[in-house]
């Protein structure tokens, strides 16, 4: 299901691409300040991608998204199109980026609060969603099934009493942005496809402070919470190794 087995060079290209995304995200956390528009942030991201000799996958014919990075604010879960909206103090903002480097793609996302330290319900949403991502990653210890990862993500989100976005999933990544298998954020241990060393997947929990139902906006891209509750999204591209896992999209 994963397609052709990746070569050592292809995995190394994904390592480098992942580090490029991580470095861009580090800078993006500083750039995303009150008074800055989404379009300004998208332009900054594009400049960084070009500087690193990479390609913004979202803008290629594979996707045809109208920007380099998805910027989703407050009740928007994923695939928000950057607009002239100016970030406000307290906004909950998710950034999702896919780049291609030396022919291989990596995918990552994070959520932050603009202009202030997260507190209260916003802090709970963000910290628990990120914790669920790392629970899914930690479930990869040698041979593992997709359901083992999904169950680990779900357990954290359930304990946190967050809405689990079930209609959107993680996925295989590498030669293409989205390739089999799907990696749901809920599931049962011991089920699903068996992962092998050399496989690369994007694990990406999405959670809300309210219900689980989603709404597709009129722009044809943005997906929001149906009840208007705040949402968070975290994602890493990971490599399954002989004895565990390597996170590719971190410094």
Residue pairs with C-beta under 8 A, 6 or more apart in sequence:
1 172
1 180
1 181
1 193
2 172
2 174
2 179
2 180
2 181
2 199
3 172
3 174
3 175
3 176
3 179
3 180
4 175
5 198
6 14
6 104
6 174
6 175
6 198
6 200
9 102
10 102
10 103
10 104
10 174
10 175
11 198
11 200
11 239
13 101
13 102
13 103
13 104
14 101
14 104
14 105
14 106
14 174
14 200
14 237
14 239
14 248
15 248
16 101
16 102
17 54
17 99
17 100
17 101
17 102
17 104
17 105
17 106
17 248
18 106
18 108
18 237
18 247
18 248
18 249
18 250
19 249
19 250
19 251
20 49
20 52
20 54
20 99
20 101
21 97
21 99
21 106
21 107
21 108
21 249
22 108
22 249
22 250
22 251
23 48
23 52
23 251
24 45
24 48
24 49
24 52
24 97
25 95
25 97
25 108
25 110
26 251
27 44
27 48
28 41
28 44
28 45
28 95
29 110
29 112
31 41
31 44
32 41
32 87
32 93
32 95
32 112
32 114
33 87
33 114
33 115
34 86
34 87
34 88
34 89
34 114
34 115
35 86
35 87
36 86
36 87
37 82
37 83
37 84
37 85
37 86
37 87
38 71
38 73
38 80
38 82
38 83
38 84
38 85
38 87
39 82
39 83
39 84
41 69
41 71
41 82
41 95
42 67
42 68
42 69
42 71
42 82
45 56
45 68
45 69
45 97
46 56
46 68
49 55
49 56
49 68
49 99
52 101
53 101
54 99
54 100
54 101
55 99
55 100
55 101
56 68
56 69
56 98
56 99
57 63
57 98
57 99
57 100
57 105
57 177
58 65
58 67
58 68
58 69
58 70
58 97
58 98
59 65
59 66
59 67
59 68
60 100
62 176
62 177
63 98
63 177
65 79
65 81
65 221
66 81
66 221
67 81
67 82
68 97
69 82
69 95
69 96
69 97
70 78
70 79
70 80
70 81
70 94
70 95
70 96
70 97
70 109
70 221
71 80
71 81
71 82
71 93
71 94
71 95
72 78
72 79
72 80
72 93
72 94
72 96
72 222
72 231
72 233
73 80
73 85
73 87
73 91
73 92
73 93
73 94
74 91
74 92
74 93
74 230
74 231
75 224
75 225
75 228
75 229
75 230
75 231
76 94
76 217
76 222
76 223
76 224
76 231
77 94
77 165
77 168
77 206
77 208
77 214
77 223
77 224
77 225
77 231
77 233
78 94
78 96
78 109
78 168
78 206
78 222
78 223
78 233
79 96
79 221
79 222
79 223
80 94
80 221
80 222
81 219
81 221
81 222
87 93
87 114
87 115
88 114
88 115
89 114
89 115
89 116
90 113
90 114
90 115
90 116
90 122
91 113
91 114
91 115
92 111
92 112
92 113
92 114
92 122
92 125
92 126
92 230
92 231
92 232
93 111
93 112
93 113
93 114
94 109
94 110
94 111
94 231
94 232
94 233
95 109
95 110
95 111
95 112
96 107
96 108
96 109
96 233
96 235
97 107
97 108
97 109
98 105
98 106
98 107
98 173
98 177
99 105
99 106
104 174
104 175
105 173
105 174
105 175
105 176
105 177
106 173
106 237
106 248
106 249
107 173
107 177
107 202
107 204
107 235
107 237
107 249
108 202
108 235
108 236
108 237
108 249
109 204
109 233
109 234
109 235
110 130
110 233
110 234
110 235
111 126
111 129
111 130
111 232
111 233
111 234
112 118
112 126
113 122
113 123
113 126
117 123
118 126
118 127
121 209
121 230
122 230
124 160
124 209
125 162
125 207
125 208
125 209
125 230
125 231
125 232
126 232
128 156
128 157
128 159
128 160
128 162
128 207
129 157
129 162
129 205
129 206
129 207
129 232
129 233
129 234
130 232
130 234
131 156
131 160
132 152
132 153
132 154
132 156
132 157
132 160
132 185
132 205
132 207
132 234
133 153
133 203
133 204
133 205
133 234
133 235
133 236
135 152
135 153
135 155
135 156
136 149
136 150
136 152
136 153
136 183
136 203
136 205
137 149
137 203
137 236
137 238
137 245
137 247
138 152
139 148
139 149
139 151
139 152
140 148
140 149
140 195
140 238
140 240
140 244
140 245
141 243
141 244
141 245
142 242
142 243
142 244
143 194
143 195
143 196
144 194
144 195
144 240
145 189
145 190
145 191
145 192
145 193
145 194
145 195
146 181
146 182
146 183
146 184
146 187
146 191
146 192
146 193
146 195
147 187
147 188
147 189
147 190
147 191
147 192
148 189
148 190
148 192
149 183
149 187
149 203
150 183
150 184
150 185
150 186
150 187
150 188
150 192
151 186
151 187
151 188
151 189
153 185
153 186
153 203
153 205
154 164
154 185
154 186
154 187
157 164
157 185
157 205
157 207
158 164
160 207
162 207
162 208
162 209
163 207
163 208
163 209
163 210
163 211
163 212
163 225
163 229
164 185
164 186
164 205
164 207
164 212
165 185
165 206
165 207
165 208
165 212
165 214
165 231
166 184
166 185
166 186
166 212
167 214
168 185
168 204
168 206
168 214
168 223
169 182
169 183
169 184
169 185
169 204
170 182
170 183
170 184
170 185
170 201
170 202
170 203
170 204
170 235
171 178
171 179
171 180
171 181
171 182
171 183
171 201
171 202
172 178
172 179
172 180
172 181
172 183
172 199
172 200
172 201
172 202
173 179
173 200
173 201
173 202
173 237
174 200
180 193
181 192
181 193
181 201
183 201
183 202
183 203
183 204
185 204
185 205
185 206
185 207
195 201
195 240
196 240
197 240
197 241
197 242
198 239
198 240
199 239
199 240
200 237
200 238
200 239
200 240
200 248
201 237
201 238
201 240
202 235
202 236
202 237
202 238
203 235
203 236
203 238
204 233
204 234
204 235
204 236
205 233
205 234
205 235
206 231
206 232
206 233
207 231
207 232
208 225
208 227
208 229
208 230
208 231
208 232
209 229
209 230
209 231
210 225
210 227
210 228
210 229
210 230
211 225
211 226
211 227
211 229
213 225
213 226
213 227
214 223
214 224
214 225
214 226
215 223
215 224
215 225
215 226
216 222
216 223
217 223
217 224
224 231
225 231
235 249
236 247
236 248
236 249
236 250
237 247
237 248
237 249
238 245
238 246
238 247
238 248
239 245
239 246
239 248
